[in-house]
């Protein structure tokens, strides 16, 4: 039971206000009026006996107490939202087998949670999970070795496979910490240090190379890295710079103290993460899994990414369901 005067609505308002620093934006995010947002904050601060935000500053800034309380608030709200998400998957007990493929970008966060939800809803089902790069998952879907998969979209229709878009994942620049400032800007850095390429056998490598080609940009052929975390390690060690996406950047969290993410100083582009299912699967399972996955991605991946990289707001986002 929450302490007297602390309400879930108050916590949601505080989280929204902490993210934006604006009563107007917090009101828009929560669906409340601006006076209601202000009242909720007053009630919460009264109940806690301390100021959580500096009301005199614009945009509003968190106090030390507010920064400490925000972490607790986000944990509480995240768990409540996940509990709600777990109720959104329909009864899957009629399934006898399910083979699921998921890109390795989600290994740290989404995949364990999604598998837990599915397993609890498939008590009589033989379940198989495969994690692999997107191009391998696409091949497995076409060969009918997987029933459902979550991977980057190849941008072309796959024979016998339906696609349910989930997330827009924009490409970003990753550099050693402080390197952009030292070089005098992102473009200067991209000329001064080597380009750390993804292996072009991988879909992400081909997508990046195709975009650079369209922009008529060429960089010396020196590094081509197959493993994502190896590439991020090289960036963190100052060897060079790379192009990845927020999903890839967040997966490399242990290197964030030694690397930075920036908007690309070239024409922006993005990949789409989608759920794929065999076209002859004539029931609700793919749509239900897609709906739950969108909610999990929003809570576990996009929310934390936007708090760390707020300039991605509107670019990194869940895509509307069909």
matplotlib code that plots the C-alpha trace (Angstrom):
import matplotlib.pyplot as plt

x = [0.0, 1.3, 2.0, -0.8, -1.0, 1.2, -0.9, -0.1, -1.4, 1.0, 3.9, 3.0, 2.8, 6.2, 7.8, 6.4, 7.4, 10.9, 11.3, 10.1, 10.6, 7.3, 3.9, 2.3, 4.2, 3.5, -0.2, -0.1, 1.8, -0.6, -3.9, -4.5, -5.1, -2.1, -3.8, -4.3, -0.7, 0.4, -2.1, -0.8, 2.8, 1.8, 0.0, 3.0, 5.5, 3.3, 3.0, 6.8, 7.6, 10.1, 10.4, 11.0, 11.5, 12.7, 9.5, 11.3, 13.4, 12.2, 12.4, 11.9, 14.9, 14.8, 16.2, 18.6, 15.6, 13.8, 16.6, 16.8, 13.0, 12.8, 14.8, 12.4, 9.4, 10.5, 11.1, 7.6, 5.9, 7.9, 6.9, 3.2, 3.3, 5.0, 2.4, -0.3, 1.5, 1.6, -2.2, -2.4, -1.4, -4.4, -4.7, -2.0, -2.6, -4.0, -0.5, 1.5, 4.7, 6.1, 9.5, 10.5, 13.4, 14.6, 17.4, 20.3, 19.7, 17.1, 19.1, 19.6, 16.1, 13.1, 13.7, 13.8, 10.6, 8.8, 9.8, 8.6, 5.2, 4.9, 6.0, 3.4, 0.7, 1.8, 1.8, 1.3, 3.5, 6.9, 8.8, 12.0, 13.9, 16.6, 18.6, 20.5, 21.3, 18.4, 19.6, 19.8, 16.3, 14.9, 16.4, 14.9, 11.4, 11.5, 12.7, 9.8, 12.2, 10.6, 6.9, 7.4, 10.4, 11.3, 14.0, 15.0, 12.9, 14.7, 12.5, 11.2, 8.3, 9.4, 7.5, 4.9, 5.7, 3.5, 5.1, 3.9, 6.0, 7.0, 9.6, 11.3, 15.0, 17.0, 20.7, 23.0, 26.7, 28.8, 32.2, 34.8, 33.8, 34.9, 36.2, 33.6, 34.5, 38.2, 37.9, 35.8, 32.6, 31.2, 32.1, 35.7, 35.9, 34.5, 37.5, 40.1, 39.3, 38.7, 35.2, 34.3, 32.0, 29.6, 30.2, 28.4, 27.1, 24.8, 21.6, 22.6, 26.0, 24.3, 21.7, 24.4, 26.6, 23.6, 22.8, 26.4, 26.4, 23.3, 24.9, 28.1, 30.1, 33.2, 35.5, 38.7, 38.3, 40.1, 37.8, 34.8, 33.5, 31.0, 30.2, 28.2, 29.7, 33.2, 32.5, 31.2, 34.3, 36.6, 34.6, 34.9, 38.7, 39.1, 40.0, 37.4, 33.7, 30.7, 27.1, 24.6, 21.1, 19.7, 18.9, 22.5, 23.8, 21.6, 22.8, 26.3, 25.5, 28.7, 30.7, 28.6, 31.1, 33.7, 31.6, 29.0, 26.0, 25.3, 22.9, 24.3, 25.7, 24.3, 20.8, 19.0, 17.8, 16.3, 15.5, 12.2, 12.0, 9.1, 7.4, 7.2, 4.9, 4.1, 1.2, -0.8, -1.0, -4.7, -5.1, -4.6, -1.2, 1.1, -1.0, -1.2, 2.6, 3.2, 1.0, 2.7, 6.2, 5.4, 4.5, 7.6, 9.8, 8.3, 8.9, 12.2, 14.0, 12.6, 11.8, 15.4, 16.9, 15.0, 15.9, 19.6, 19.3, 16.4, 17.2, 15.8, 12.3, 10.0, 12.7, 12.9, 9.3, 6.9, 5.0, 1.2, -0.4, -2.4]
y = [0.0, 3.4, 5.9, 8.3, 11.1, 9.3, 8.1, 6.3, 9.3, 11.6, 9.3, 9.4, 13.2, 13.4, 11.1, 13.1, 16.4, 15.1, 14.1, 17.4, 20.1, 21.6, 21.5, 21.9, 18.9, 16.8, 17.6, 16.5, 13.3, 12.3, 13.6, 16.0, 19.7, 21.9, 22.9, 19.2, 18.5, 21.3, 20.0, 16.5, 17.7, 19.8, 16.8, 14.5, 16.9, 17.5, 13.8, 13.3, 16.5, 17.7, 19.5, 17.2, 20.0, 23.6, 25.3, 28.7, 27.4, 27.1, 24.4, 22.9, 21.0, 18.1, 18.8, 16.3, 14.6, 14.6, 12.8, 10.2, 9.7, 9.5, 6.3, 4.7, 6.1, 4.7, 1.3, 1.2, 2.4, 0.0, -3.0, -2.0, -1.5, -4.8, -6.5, -5.0, -6.1, -9.7, -9.7, -8.6, -11.9, -14.0, -17.7, -19.6, -23.0, -24.3, -24.3, -27.5, -26.0, -22.5, -21.6, -17.9, -16.0, -12.7, -10.4, -10.3, -6.6, -7.5, -10.1, -7.8, -6.7, -7.6, -11.2, -12.6, -10.7, -11.8, -15.4, -15.4, -14.0, -16.5, -19.5, -18.6, -18.5, -21.7, -24.3, -27.2, -26.0, -27.1, -23.8, -23.0, -19.7, -18.7, -15.5, -14.5, -11.6, -10.3, -11.9, -15.4, -15.0, -13.9, -17.0, -19.2, -17.6, -18.2, -21.8, -22.3, -23.2, -20.5, -19.8, -16.2, -13.8, -10.3, -8.8, -5.8, -5.6, -6.3, -3.8, -6.4, -8.8, -12.3, -15.1, -16.7, -14.3, -11.6, -8.5, -6.5, -3.3, -2.7, 0.0, 2.7, 2.5, 5.4, 5.2, 7.3, 8.1, 6.5, 7.9, 7.7, 10.0, 13.6, 12.9, 15.0, 18.1, 17.5, 17.1, 20.3, 18.5, 15.2, 15.6, 16.4, 13.4, 11.1, 12.2, 12.0, 8.5, 5.2, 4.1, 0.8, -1.0, -3.8, -7.0, -6.5, -10.1, -8.7, -6.8, -3.8, -3.6, -3.7, -1.0, 1.4, 0.9, 1.4, 4.7, 5.9, 5.0, 7.0, 10.0, 9.4, 9.1, 6.9, 6.0, 3.9, 0.1, -0.7, -2.3, -4.6, -6.1, -9.0, -8.9, -5.8, -5.7, -6.0, -3.0, -1.0, -2.0, -0.6, 2.7, 2.9, 2.3, 5.2, 3.1, 4.8, 5.7, 3.8, 4.0, 2.0, 2.4, 3.3, -0.4, -1.3, 1.6, 0.7, -2.9, -1.7, 0.0, -1.1, 1.1, 4.2, 5.9, 5.7, 6.5, 8.9, 8.9, 11.8, 12.6, 11.6, 14.7, 13.3, 12.7, 10.7, 7.2, 4.4, 0.7, -0.9, -3.7, -6.0, -9.2, -11.8, -14.8, -17.4, -16.2, -19.4, -18.9, -18.0, -17.1, -14.2, -15.3, -13.1, -10.0, -10.7, -11.2, -8.1, -6.0, -7.3, -6.8, -3.1, -2.5, -4.2, -2.3, 1.0, 0.3, -1.6, -0.1, 3.2, 4.8, 4.3, 5.3, 8.6, 9.5, 9.1, 10.5, 12.9, 14.3, 11.0, 11.9, 11.4, 9.5, 6.4, 5.2, 2.4, 2.0, 1.9, -1.5, -2.6]
z = [0.0, -0.9, 1.9, 2.6, 0.0, -2.5, -5.5, -8.7, -10.6, -8.6, -9.5, -13.2, -13.1, -11.4, -13.9, -16.8, -15.3, -14.6, -18.2, -19.7, -17.1, -18.3, -16.7, -20.2, -21.6, -18.5, -18.9, -22.5, -21.6, -18.8, -20.3, -17.4, -17.3, -16.3, -13.0, -12.2, -12.9, -10.5, -7.9, -8.2, -7.7, -4.6, -3.1, -3.7, -2.3, 0.7, 1.3, 1.1, 3.1, 0.6, -2.8, -5.7, -8.3, -8.3, -9.2, -9.7, -12.7, -16.3, -17.4, -14.0, -12.5, -10.1, -6.6, -5.1, -3.3, -6.6, -8.5, -5.8, -5.7, -9.5, -9.6, -7.2, -9.0, -12.3, -10.8, -9.3, -12.4, -14.6, -12.6, -12.6, -16.3, -16.9, -14.7, -16.9, -20.0, -18.8, -18.9, -22.5, -24.1, -24.9, -23.8, -25.8, -24.1, -27.4, -29.0, -29.0, -30.4, -30.9, -32.3, -31.7, -33.1, -31.6, -32.7, -30.2, -29.7, -27.1, -25.2, -22.1, -21.5, -23.7, -24.6, -21.0, -20.1, -23.3, -23.0, -19.4, -20.4, -23.3, -21.2, -18.5, -21.1, -22.9, -20.2, -22.6, -25.4, -26.6, -26.8, -28.7, -28.6, -31.1, -30.8, -33.9, -36.3, -38.4, -41.7, -40.1, -38.6, -41.9, -43.6, -40.9, -41.4, -45.1, -44.6, -42.0, -39.2, -37.0, -36.4, -35.2, -35.3, -34.1, -36.3, -38.5, -41.6, -44.8, -46.6, -49.0, -48.9, -47.8, -49.5, -47.2, -44.3, -42.8, -41.2, -38.2, -37.7, -34.1, -33.7, -35.7, -34.7, -36.2, -37.0, -34.8, -34.5, -31.7, -30.8, -28.0, -25.1, -25.7, -29.2, -31.1, -28.9, -29.3, -33.1, -33.4, -34.5, -35.7, -39.4, -38.5, -36.2, -39.0, -41.1, -38.4, -37.0, -38.7, -39.6, -37.7, -40.1, -39.3, -41.2, -44.6, -44.4, -41.7, -42.6, -40.5, -42.3, -45.7, -44.7, -43.5, -46.6, -48.9, -47.2, -47.3, -51.0, -51.7, -50.0, -52.0, -48.9, -48.8, -45.9, -46.0, -45.7, -42.6, -40.0, -40.6, -37.4, -37.1, -33.4, -32.2, -28.7, -30.2, -32.4, -29.4, -27.4, -30.1, -30.1, -26.3, -26.5, -28.9, -32.0, -34.2, -34.7, -35.8, -37.0, -35.0, -33.6, -30.1, -29.6, -30.2, -28.1, -25.1, -25.4, -24.8, -21.5, -19.8, -22.2, -21.8, -19.5, -22.3, -25.4, -26.6, -29.0, -31.3, -34.2, -37.6, -39.4, -42.7, -44.0, -41.3, -41.9, -39.8, -39.7, -38.8, -36.2, -37.0, -35.9, -38.7, -38.8, -41.4, -43.6, -43.1, -39.4, -39.3, -35.6, -33.2, -31.8, -34.0, -33.4, -29.6, -29.4, -31.5, -29.2, -26.0, -27.6, -28.5, -24.8, -23.5, -26.0, -24.9, -21.2, -21.2, -24.2, -25.5, -22.2, -20.8, -24.2, -24.3, -20.8, -21.7, -25.2, -25.2, -28.7, -30.0, -29.0, -31.9, -33.9, -31.7, -31.3, -31.2, -34.5, -34.5, -34.6, -37.6]

ax = plt.figure().add_subplot(projection="3d")
ax.plot(x, y, z, "-o")
ax.set_aspect("equal")
plt.show()
